[in-house]
């Protein structure tokens, strides 16, 4: 039994647009004209009038964190309250008053960004959080996810407020690939950067498998609201005391129960060589799994974020010459893990925001590909932000995949030249250059940003911010509307070796599609982010419908 959709503006992955398509048993069986579609109708088939709405393949976010997003949905959303430090404090007080957690229970928020503060341009510290509550340990994570701050009660729980000789007033305590900042009194001021945050996160109550499954379901429902049907997700290290097998089991159980509403390509992150080796020795490799949940690349976190000045640069930050950021791995460690993954059935994707860590990553890729050539490896760089021309050339020479997040321009336009200087900024976020020379997919890094694909498409096309329209930043690096849509559909499928089964509306492909209220090819580019998602279908089944919409 088929469902035939007519009278639409249907982007199949190629132009011009067509009018209709048909779905049967979870796959597309036709795309073309209204007349031909109606001729396919047999007894029992349904016909749905799209009433002129735009349809394209379901959106594919090629880098995000599904389970982390599910956790975020239960926290205070500080992205909506980050105009000032006072706003952050007020929002947290209101959150506690509304939720009424038991005394001593952890309270969490995420999304603050000191660059937006209008009262004090600095990170919050423990004394600020003490003003929110002294009855609860509090942890507030920066929007980027690379810095958190806790209150004094939390530091006491960590045993860090005792008098210890190691608490010296030198500014920071180095943790492994991270740091703990000190205040003028020589004690921690509550700010934890990069891997040092794990000391805090280890204190949180650890979830049961059913809790994890609920986080996946909550996140999936929200992703469907944005038109997302597929996700490349970094989940395996989300909890300090939950093994990668526990995460995989949670996904597979949801699939067996018929509850999955997004398809997940797992960007399998590891902290060290031993974790990667254990994973492969248990029989996991890129492509293990099925159309709902599969193992994707080995994921490594190379450095931090630009906003937190923890992205690792080849030269000191222009606005803070005292630091170059924080590398998470040495070049030797990267070469070892890249080499092993490359020869043990794993595609590779490595987070790189600073040009300093990118030098080391590119060296690791070049070494592995020289020693063990492989034509269609599809290894890649996640973020591709601060880059030099020679590095862009090397990405092209090595045929690496670029996992970009065009939505980052909405914030980074405000700070990039100030952070890294005009010369390096001129070759950064060079999305058109990448798109024209290597496969380039798009994503949100959610919950760093909301998984708003249409906002990401607009930023890719306009190269301006969404609210105040600052820019355009390097306008010659803008994508066309077609390229931007493809970066969230066809290119995401290519990144996971799935370009033959999804990413386009084409006979034989999975019937994952999104119905929009307006045609992004036809509206003013600065209005794309306002286009409503009317409905989202996964495998031909409607997983989200906006009020009284089609079907």
Secondary structure, DSSP 4 states (H G I P E B T S, - for coil): -EEEEES-EE--SSSSPBSEEEEETTEEEEEE-HHHHHHT--TT-EEEE-TT-EEEEPEEEEEE-HHHHHHHTTSEEGGGS-S-HHHHHHHHHHHHHHH-PPTT--EEEEEE-GGG-SS--S---HHHHHHH-SSS-EEEEETTSSEEEE-HHHHHHTT-SS--TT--SSSEEEETTEEEEE-TTSSEEEEEEETTHHHHHTTSPPPPHHHHHHHHHHHHHHHHHTTEEEEEE--TTSSTTS-HHHHHHHHHHHHHTT---SEEEEEEE-SSHHHHHHHHHTT--TT-B-SSEEEEEEEEE----TTTT-SPPSS-BTTBTT-----SS-HHHHHHHHHHHHHTT--EEEEE-SHHHHHHHHHHHHHHHHHS--TT---EEEE--S--HHHHHHHHHTTPEEEE-GGGHHHHTTTHHHHH-HHHHTTSS-HHHHHHHS-EEE---TTSS---HHHHHHHHHH-B-SSS--B-SSGGGPPPHHHHHHHTTHHHHHHTT-TTTSSS--TTSB--EEEESS-TTTS-GGGGGG--EEEEEETTEEEEE-SS---
